[in-house]
């Protein structure tokens, strides 16, 4: 299983601080089954996947044949703004430092 990224994800990734970009690159070079990738959490009635990409940052994706298609990455505060209102999924646990 592999990681796939959308154009929207790539655009958002480019705006991240370089240390966060580097951490995301390291995680995404690993197969989805690797323990570091094991931090992927099922949210939103299991339709979405969330990955604590770095302290304070989160990536969102959807499962697909052969892996996960990541479509969004940003700060945990942006995530709260993105998914507000009744029924919004809870934040996954923050990654260890």
Steps between C-alpha positions, in 0.01 A plus 500: 500500500620849413442866569357715217463879511263733320585831336325680786714311752820588311405866489433507876819300570710763322375765744610300807820573693797302366538277812135393466548433127803282579309296759208446262741391225658245735162359603370483143809314377398217733233247406160553661562181703819640665472574877550875446214494253306311767414837652228524233164528678157421355260790545160611374332158520815345353466684169802725562852440623695748712875498548668712767772612257704709745436674832210735430438370145254249359446336160161371377445229242260238368570130458528378144613186326866456582534770765380838621433811290602801710309816408563750783778597741513788743506608860274345760331841532427499124358152541259626766391777263468254210281255687272701724143447597296210627632158411853622423759233577710541813866587474729196504764491773802727453821325387779445753775760489 
